[in-house]
Amino acid sequence: MSGPDNGKDPDLLLAEPDKHLAAKTLARFEGAGVRTVVCHDGAEALLQVGACHPRAVLLSAPLPVVSADRVTELIARLHPVPVLVGAGPEGAEEATAAVAAGAIAFVIRPYRTKEIVPLLLSGGREEDSAAGPLVVGDIELDPEGFHVHVRGRSVQLPVREFMLLRYLMENASRVVSRSELTRALWGTESLDSNTLTVHIRRVRNKLREDGKSCCTIDAIRGMGYRLECGSWCSEGAPAEPPTTPMPTG
């Protein structure tokens, strides 16, 4: 276990089994003024929550010894504090279970400090308008509940696809480069190029086929991808853009 020993309760307990990632993340949080304690498995996390009384907990998924969902469940029962879960490439099922057990939100692993710090400053509650569901066109995404609805229809997305859609919605109508997406969602720029393409295709198909969305994810050749939802594209609007009648006479 590492972190501050200054007599004050830490802002955050980070449970991260990858010691290199943990050290790098600790430095970033400390640089942002977030007092952080680090441990490396679920059993240690439970001990430190009771001993240190952190304001919030960030759990990696998967988490060794005691799983992230079980740790979340026990924290809620024994030492209630906000729990966030960081979804790793192999942690989708465990992360989803952690949210079901009471984790307030998914965050991307490797961790994005600018995404997590606002949650910590508000005690785990996003108190501004961004806290509620994210709505773009006819798509509604709930980051805390891990739900996506299009025109009232539930669209089921696994963790990585959910994060991909969220990122595109946060940057709607802007071209997002492939390198930006792979850095944000996988923490690397050396990802197999087909991996991102496959994820984009799956999200696009689910929006169109399962949700009947009128929004599109457009591939901009040589640049990246753009989520486009015209002003006509909203809840209750037709699934196809309106057309201008041909003049007669």
Residue, then its C-alpha position, 0 to 999 in steps of 0.5 A: m500500500s502506498g500514498p499519503d500519511n499526513g493524518k488526513d483521510p485520503d480523497l481516493l483509494l485506488a485498487e489497481p493490480d498493474k503496479h506500473l499503471a498504479a504508480k503513473t496514475l498516483a502521480r497524476f492524481e497527486g499532481a491534480g491535488v487528489r490525495t490518493v492511497v494505492c493498493h493492488d487487490g480486492a482484499e487489501a482494498l477492503l482493509q484500507v477502506g476501513a482503515c483510511h476512510p477514503r472519500a471515494v474508491l476506484l477499482s480496477a476490473p478485473l481485480p484479483v483476490v476479491s473481485a470488483d463487484r464483491v468489493t463494491e457490494l461489501i463497501a456499500r454494506l460496511h463503509p458506504v462511499p462512492v465507488l467507481v470501476g475502471a474497465g480494462p480489456e478483460g474486465a467487462e463482465e466484472a465491471t458490469a457486475a460492479v455497477a449492478a452492485g452499486a458502483i456509480a460509474f464506469v471510467i476508462r482504464p487506463y485512467r483519464t484523470k480529467e474524467i475522474v477528478p470532477l467526480l471526486l470533487s463532487g463526492g462522487r455525485e456529478e451535480d451539474s447538468a452533465a451528471g444526467p443522461l447524455v442526449v444527442g439526437d434521438i440517442e440517450l446514454d446514461p453513464e451511471g446506469f450504463h443504459v442506452h436508449v434510442r427512441g425509447r428502445s433499449v440498446q445493449l452495448p458491452v463496455r467498450e462499445f458503450m465507452l465508444l458511443r459515449y466518447l462520440m456523443e461527447n464530441a458529436s458533430r466533430v471529426v474524432s481521429r482514430s488515434e484519439l479514439t484508441r488513446a481514449l478507449w484503449g490507452t494506446e496508439s498501437l492498436d490493431s487498426n481493424t479492432l477500432t473498425v469492428h467496434i465502430r461497425r458494431v455500434r453503428n449497426k446496433l444504433r441503426e438496427d436495434g434502435k432505428s436511430c436517425c443518427t449516423i457514425d460517418a467514416i471520414r476518409g483519412m481523418g476519423y469518425r463523426l457522430e452526426c445527428g441533424s437538427w431534425c433527428s430527435e425523439g419522435a422524429p422520423a427515422e429518415p431525414p425530411t425531404t423537400p417536396m418537388p415543386t409542381g407546375 
